[in-house]
Amino acid sequence: MKKVAVFGNAGAGKSTTSKQLAKITNLPLYVLDKIKFLPNGDEVPHKEYLTEHAKILDEDNWVIDGFGCLDSTWERLSKADTLIYIDLPIYVHFIWVTKRFIKGIFAPVEGWPKSAPLIKSTLKSYHVLLLCHKKLTPSYRKFIAKVKKTKKVHHLQSKSDIQKFLNSIEHV
């Protein structure tokens, strides 16, 4: 496990899982929302994001958390040796986005750029949830089924799956 892509729908627990995974494995963690967005929540120029993403992919070791954009996602998933796909029931994503919003009232949201606008970002997350569920989720599932013979794939479908996965890595 040297190049790990953690991906899934909004509110899946990608940031929390990635942070714990990076700590356990001592792999460097790259949070795409912090690369793609400025501290105020505005996007960096797309070309600048793609350049930074490409630099990360060229490194020997990484855990990358997040989506970024469609093109960079497929490139990252292709270059990763280990895929962590967090694929929870859609209602859990809605609950966790709401929970993140409530917690964000009192403390900065983990994995988000500093000073990201909480309400705007949460509303965008709800919108992304439905789009991802309809369009990306089926594509992600097909992709991991196709590559599971050539890559290490962890298809995590519940909170307990996430915890079992992290526990299994910790005891290696």
C-alpha positions, 0 to 999 in steps of 0.5 A, spaced: 500 500 500 503 506 497 498 510 493 491 510 496 485 513 493 479 514 498 473 516 494 466 516 495 460 520 495 459 527 499 459 526 507 461 519 506 467 520 512 472 520 506 476 525 510 476 522 517 478 515 514 483 518 510 486 522 516 486 515 520 489 511 514 495 516 513 496 516 521 496 508 521 501 507 515 505 514 515 503 515 508 503 523 506 495 525 506 493 530 500 486 533 501 483 535 494 478 540 497 484 544 500 488 543 493 482 545 489 479 551 493 482 557 496 481 558 504 474 563 502 471 557 498 473 559 491 476 555 486 483 555 484 484 556 477 482 549 474 489 548 470 493 550 477 489 544 480 490 539 475 498 541 475 498 540 483 494 534 482 499 531 477 505 533 482 502 529 487 500 523 483 508 523 481 510 522 488 512 515 490 507 514 496 500 518 498 493 517 501 489 522 497 482 524 499 476 527 495 474 528 488 477 534 485 474 533 478 472 528 474 478 527 469 483 527 475 478 522 479 479 517 473 487 518 473 488 518 480 484 511 481 488 508 475 494 510 478 493 508 485 495 501 487 489 501 493 482 503 492 478 505 498 471 506 496 466 508 501 459 507 498 454 508 504 446 508 503 444 515 500 440 516 507 447 515 511 450 521 506 445 525 508 445 524 515 453 525 515 452 532 511 447 534 516 451 532 522 458 535 519 454 542 518 451 542 525 459 540 528 461 546 523 457 551 526 462 550 532 468 548 529 472 548 522 470 542 518 475 537 517 478 536 510 475 543 508 479 549 506 480 554 512 474 559 512 470 555 507 463 558 507 459 553 511 452 554 509 454 554 501 458 548 502 453 544 505 448 546 500 453 544 495 454 537 498 447 536 498 446 537 491 452 533 489 450 527 493 444 526 488 448 527 482 453 523 485 448 517 487 445 517 480 451 518 475 458 517 479 456 511 484 454 506 478 460 508 474 465 507 481 461 500 482 463 498 475 470 500 475 472 497 482 469 490 479 473 491 473 480 493 477 479 488 483 484 483 480 489 488 479 489 493 485 487 492 492 480 494 493 476 495 499 469 497 498 466 499 504 459 499 505 457 501 512 460 505 518 462 498 521 466 496 515 470 503 515 472 501 522 474 494 521 478 496 515 482 501 519 483 496 525 485 491 520 491 496 517 493 498 524 494 490 526 499 489 520 
